[in-house]
Amino acid sequence: MGIVTSLLVGVAFGVGLILSGMVLPAKVLGFLDITGAWDPSLGLVMIGAVLTGIGAFTVARHRQRSLLGFEMKLPTAHNIDRRLVLGSLIFGVGWGIAGLCPGPAIVNLGTGQAKAIVFFVALVAGMGLFEFIERHKHQRYSTTARNDDARDNIQNIA
């Protein structure tokens, strides 16, 4: 049931992106071109998404389970750190260069556009690189912690 519901929600999201024109890189770039032929429609879509999100998260915060019975997994971090800011900057620069973000890029994959394919490959490569770096950091931290524990145990014995 959850897979079918996820598929239907994904299709509805994709249709919404298509109807709003957000799958068109020119529309996105028109929004970012504040000194030229500025197109504010993306801002209106964003405002609608933020208001919908605020309502959904307000309701979700008071629930233990989703409407389908799944465990609620809401974000717990509230801090703005260097990693968040750097990641946001990278995302924004990529968005501004390509005129695409992940959702519209995935929808555009269905059209076979070269730009969407290149963007998607870069997206997957970036996620893979992030995972690789995070695992390497975690392994290095775990090794350091184990070495520190071993050193403490030797000092306690002596």
N, C-alpha and C positions, 0 to 999 in steps of 0.2 A: 504493500500500500504506500509506503514512504517513497519508494522509487517512482511510482506512477505520479504521486503528488508533486515530487520534485521536478519531474519532467514537465508536468502541466504548468507549474509556476515558472519554470525556465522558458517555456514557449510563450507564456503570457508576457514575461519580461522582454523577450526578444521582439514580440509583436509591438509592445509599447515603444521600444527603441526605434523600430521601423516607422511606426505611425508618427512619432515625434520628430523624425528626421535625424536622430542622434547617431545613426549609423553612417551618416554622410560626413566625411572628414572636412569638407568645405564648410559645413554648418558649424562644426566645432571651431575651426580656425576663424570663421567669421565672428564668433563670440569672443575669441581672444584678440582680435584685431580692433582694439579700442580707439585707434587713431584713424582707421579707415572706415570701411562700410560695416560698422558694428552691428551684429545680429544678437539681440538680447534674449532670443527664445531659449537658448540653453540655460540661461539663468533662471527662467521661469520653470523649466523642467527640474532644475536643481532645487529650487525652493519647494516645489511640489514633493520631490523625493525626501527632502529634509523634514518637511512637516509630516509626511507619512511615516517616516522613520521615528520621529519623536513620539508620535502616537503609538506606534507598534512597540517601541522599547518601554514606554510608560506602562502599557498593559503587561508586557512580558516580564517586567521586573517583579510583578506581584504574582507570578505563576511559577509553579514547580515543573509543570509539564506543558508541552505545546498542545494545540488543539487536536493533533493526531496522536497524542500520548507519548511523544518523545521527550527525553530530559532536556530542559532548557540549559543552554550553554552560552551564557552572556559574557561579554568581555569584563574582566576584573581590573585591568590596569587603568590608572587614571593619570599617570605621569606623562609629561611631554619631555622626552629626552633627545639626545643627539641622534640616536638611531631613527626615531620617528621623524624628526625634522629632515634628516638626510634622505630617508626613504621617500618622504613626501616630495622633496625637491626633485629627486630622480624621476618619480612618477610624473610630476608636473611637466618637467622638461620633455620627457618622452611623449606625453600627451600633446604638448604644444607642437612638437616636431611632426608627429605622425597625424595628429587630428583624430586619434583613436585612443580609447581606453579599453580595458579587457572585455567588458560586456559587448560593446559594439564590434570589436574586432572578431569576437567569436561568431556573432551574427553574420558579419561580412565574410567569414570563411565559407559560408554556404554559397556565396556568389563567385568564389574562386578568384577574387581580386588579389593580384600579386602583393599589393601593399598590406592587405590583411594577413596574408600568409607569412610574409616577412615579419610583421609585427608579432604574430602569434608565436613563431619560432623564437624570436628574441624574448618574448614573454616567458616561454617555457625554459629557455636557456638561463634567463635571469633568476627564475625560481629555483632551478637546479643549482646554480652557483651559490645562491643564498643558503640552500640546504647543505651544500658541501662545506661552506665556511662555518655554518653553525655546528655541524657535526664535528668538524676539526677543532673548533673552540671548545666544545663540550668534552671531547676526548682529551685534549690538552689539560683542561681544568680537572677532569677526573684523575688523570695521571698525576698531576701536581698534588691534588688532595690526598691520593693514596700514598705518595711519597712522604708528604707531611705527616700523615697518620703513622706510617712505618717509623719515621724519625722520632715521633713522640713516643711510640711504644718502646723503641730502643733506649731512649733517655729514661723512661720510667723503669725499665729493667735495671739499668746501670745505677 
